[in-house]
Every structure is written in structure tokens, then in C-alpha cells.
Amino acid sequence: MGTTSSLRIDDDLYASAKLVGEVASRSAAQQVAHWALIGRELEASGHIGVRDVDAVLTGRADYDSLSVREQAVVRAAWSERIGSRIDELDLEARFTAEGRPFVELDEQGDVVERRP
């Protein structure tokens, strides 16, 4: 993820982002960033069917049925969603709380076993 900057937004937009973000497991800021990413791709293309893209993102349509530009928007949305989920993961804390050992790679690429 890149650096962040402060931005003032309308209270109604913030409230909408908070509500919609909760459904998608995003904070209000993450939801606004998501909308901005999608909006940027839509404006850049000028030829994207928003409903078609939404249908793929919600599992109601097939990715291969989209145009190349629409697929680019879907990939951007998927990338943002995956990045957000990865940022939220703290498997070390989870496994430690559960008393489970785990393995990971150190900086040199060697396998290291961790015990709680």
C-alpha cells in the first residue's frame, strides 16, 4: 500500500461509505478509496458497463463475459479487496492465542517453526 493523505469529504458521503463499508468489511476510508479506484478506472475507460462489473464482483456473472476494459476494473477491485484482507490478517496473534505452533519463512527464506 502507498502513503496516505488527509481529505475532507461530505458528511453524507462519509455516512454512505461507513454503511456500505461495513457490509464489505471495510472502514469508511477504505470504502472511499475503493470507490475512487473504481471511479478512476471507469472514467479512464469511458466504455465500461458498471452493472456488468458489479455482477462479476458479486458472483452473478462470468468474468470472461466482460470486455477487456471491464476485466481491468474487476482486476483492480479484486486487487484492492485482496490487499485489504491481507492487511487485516494477523495469523501470528491468532495462532498464539489458540496455542498452535506455525511455520514461516525468515528474511533469508529459511523455514522457522514458531511455538506459542
C-alpha positions in Angstrom: 0.0 0.0 0.0 1.1 3.5 -0.7 1.2 6.6 1.5 -2.0 8.3 2.6 -3.2 11.9 2.7 -6.0 13.6 4.6 -9.0 14.6 2.5 -12.3 16.4 3.5 -15.4 14.7 2.2 -19.1 15.5 2.5 -20.8 14.1 5.7 -23.4 12.2 3.5 -20.6 10.6 1.5 -18.8 9.6 4.7 -22.0 8.1 6.2 -22.7 6.2 3.0 -19.1 4.9 2.9 -19.4 3.8 6.5 -22.7 1.9 5.9 -21.6 0.3 2.6 -18.1 -0.4 4.0 -19.5 -2.4 6.9 -21.2 -4.8 4.5 -17.9 -5.2 2.6 -15.8 -5.4 5.8 -14.1 -2.1 5.1 -13.7 1.1 7.1 -15.2 4.3 5.7 -11.8 5.4 4.5 -11.2 2.0 2.8 -14.7 2.2 1.1 -14.0 5.8 -0.2 -10.6 4.6 -1.5 -12.4 1.6 -3.2 -14.9 3.9 -4.8 -12.1 6.2 -6.0 -10.2 3.3 -7.5 -13.3 2.0 -9.4 -14.2 5.6 -10.4 -10.8 6.2 -11.8 -11.0 3.1 -13.9 -14.5 3.9 -15.1 -13.5 7.4 -16.1 -10.4 6.2 -17.9 -12.3 3.7 -20.0 -15.4 5.6 -21.0 -16.9 2.3 -22.2 -17.4 0.2 -19.1 -20.7 -1.3 -18.0 -20.9 -0.7 -14.3 -23.7 -3.2 -13.8 -21.8 -5.9 -15.7 -18.7 -5.3 -13.5 -20.8 -5.4 -10.3 -22.4 -8.6 -11.4 -19.0 -10.3 -11.7 -17.8 -8.8 -8.4 -20.9 -10.2 -6.6 -20.6 -13.6 -8.3 -23.7 -13.2 -10.5 -21.8 -13.2 -13.9 -18.8 -14.7 -15.5 -15.5 -12.7 -15.7 -14.9 -13.9 -19.3 -18.1 -12.3 -20.5 -16.7 -8.8 -19.8 -14.8 -6.7 -22.3 -11.0 -6.2 -21.7 -11.6 -2.8 -20.1 -14.3 -4.2 -17.8 -12.0 -7.0 -16.8 -9.4 -4.4 -15.9 -11.8 -2.8 -13.5 -12.7 -6.2 -11.9 -9.0 -7.0 -11.5 -8.4 -3.6 -9.8 -11.3 -4.3 -7.4 -10.1 -7.8 -6.7 -6.6 -6.5 -6.1 -7.9 -3.9 -3.6 -10.0 -6.5 -1.8 -7.2 -8.9 -1.5 -4.8 -6.3 -0.3 -7.3 -5.1 2.3 -7.9 -8.7 3.6 -4.1 -9.4 3.8 -3.6 -6.2 5.7 -6.2 -7.3 8.3 -4.6 -10.7 8.8 -2.6 -11.3 12.0 -2.1 -15.1 11.9 0.7 -15.0 14.4 -1.6 -13.5 17.0 -4.4 -15.9 16.1 -2.2 -19.0 16.3 -0.6 -17.8 19.5 -4.0 -17.2 21.1 -5.1 -20.7 20.1 -1.8 -22.2 21.4 -0.9 -23.5 17.9 2.6 -23.8 16.5 3.2 -22.5 13.0 6.0 -22.2 10.5 7.1 -19.2 8.4 10.0 -18.1 6.3 12.6 -15.7 7.8 14.3 -12.9 5.9 16.8 -15.4 4.3 14.0 -17.7 3.2 14.7 -20.4 5.8 11.7 -22.2 7.4 11.4 -21.3 11.1 9.0 -23.1 13.4 7.2 -20.8 15.9 5.7 -22.1 19.2 3.3 -20.1 21.4 
